[in-house]
Amino acid sequence: MTFRIFSARPGAPIALAAMLAAAAMTLATPAQASSTGVKAMLDSVVAGIKRSPALGVFDKMGLKMQVDGILDALGDLHAGGPEQKLPAIRLRYTMMLDGLTAKLAGKDPTLLSKVEATREPLWQALATPAGYRVVAGPPKRRPQFAQNR
């Protein structure tokens, strides 16, 4: 059966597609659905950062280094590290996004709103091992080097 959508609003079919995608995600497990939605939001933010003229090359490189450091710390935590490090990682995450929003303020309001909308859902996903795997992939295993005694 095929349905045709007619609307006076040009964005209505897109909005309907978004609602259907959201409904399909609710059929998955709640953690998986929310992490998958966050992954899509994150991909949109990353694409916006790459295209944004509000951030210079060095800003983007510095942001990439901060993101990599936070993901490495969370990967270590989810691979069996001490749980008390989570608040410190959250502080790094918050400070990174605060710096990003300060640079975007007044220069790229669309990207700024995407970053703000993604802030809390992304953290909620990254703070759990299952959400981390969906958003960032499996934690990286570092090679174990023999220690000289």
C-alpha positions in Angstrom: 0.0 0.0 0.0 1.4 3.4 -1.0 0.5 6.6 0.8 1.0 10.0 -0.8 1.3 13.0 1.4 0.0 16.3 0.2 0.5 19.4 2.2 0.7 23.1 1.7 3.8 23.2 3.9 7.0 22.3 2.0 8.7 20.6 4.9 5.7 18.4 6.0 6.9 15.2 4.3 10.3 15.6 5.9 8.7 16.2 9.3 6.6 13.1 8.8 9.7 11.1 7.8 11.4 12.3 11.0 8.4 11.3 13.1 8.3 7.8 11.5 12.0 7.4 12.1 11.5 8.3 15.8 8.6 5.9 16.0 10.7 3.1 14.5 13.5 3.8 17.1 11.0 3.4 19.9 10.5 -0.2 18.8 14.2 -0.9 19.6 15.4 -1.1 23.2 15.2 2.3 24.9 18.9 2.6 25.5 19.7 1.5 21.9 17.1 3.8 20.4 18.2 6.8 22.4 21.9 6.2 21.6 21.1 5.7 17.9 19.2 9.0 17.9 22.1 10.7 19.7 24.5 9.3 17.1 22.4 10.9 14.3 22.4 14.2 16.2 26.1 14.0 16.8 26.8 13.3 13.1 24.8 16.4 12.3 26.8 18.5 14.7 30.1 17.1 13.4 29.2 17.9 9.8 28.2 21.4 11.0 31.5 21.9 12.7 33.4 20.9 9.6 31.5 23.3 7.5 31.2 26.2 9.9 33.3 29.3 9.1 32.9 30.4 12.8 35.7 28.0 13.7 39.2 28.3 12.4 41.4 25.4 11.5 43.2 25.5 14.8 39.9 25.6 16.7 38.8 22.5 14.9 42.1 20.7 15.5 42.0 21.6 19.2 38.4 20.5 19.5 39.3 17.1 17.9 42.1 16.6 20.4 39.8 17.4 23.3 37.1 15.0 22.0 39.7 12.3 21.5 40.9 12.7 25.0 37.4 12.6 26.5 36.6 9.5 24.4 39.8 7.8 25.5 39.1 8.5 29.1 35.5 7.2 28.8 36.8 4.1 26.9 39.2 3.4 29.8 36.4 3.9 32.3 34.0 1.5 30.5 36.8 -1.0 30.0 37.0 -1.4 33.8 38.5 1.9 35.1 37.5 3.4 38.4 34.0 4.8 38.5 35.0 7.9 40.5 36.7 9.4 37.4 33.3 9.9 35.8 32.7 13.4 37.4 36.1 14.6 36.3 35.4 13.4 32.7 32.0 15.1 32.8 33.8 18.4 33.9 36.2 18.1 30.9 33.1 17.5 28.6 31.2 20.5 30.0 34.2 22.8 29.7 34.9 21.7 26.1 31.3 22.4 25.1 31.2 25.7 27.0 34.3 26.8 25.0 32.7 25.7 21.8 29.4 27.5 22.5 31.3 30.6 23.4 33.1 30.5 20.0 29.9 29.9 18.1 27.8 32.5 19.9 26.8 35.3 17.5 28.6 33.6 14.6 26.7 30.4 13.8 23.4 30.3 15.7 22.2 27.2 13.8 25.2 25.1 14.9 25.0 26.6 18.4 21.4 25.4 18.8 22.4 21.9 17.5 25.3 21.7 20.0 23.1 22.8 22.9 20.4 20.3 21.9 23.0 17.5 21.8 24.8 18.3 25.0 22.9 16.4 27.6 21.6 13.4 25.5 25.2 12.8 24.2 26.5 12.8 27.8 23.8 10.4 28.9 24.7 8.0 26.1 28.5 8.3 26.6 28.2 7.7 30.3 26.9 4.2 29.8 29.0 1.4 28.3 26.2 0.4 25.8 25.6 4.0 24.7 29.3 4.6 24.4 29.6 1.6 22.0 26.8 2.9 19.8 28.0 6.5 19.7 31.8 6.1 19.8 32.4 2.5 18.8 34.1 -0.2 21.0 36.6 1.1 23.5 40.1 1.0 22.1 42.4 -1.5 23.5 45.9 -0.1 24.1 48.9 -2.5 23.7 50.3 -3.8 26.9 54.0 -3.3 27.1 56.2 -5.5 29.2 57.6 -3.6 32.2 61.3 -3.9 32.8 62.0 -4.9 36.4 
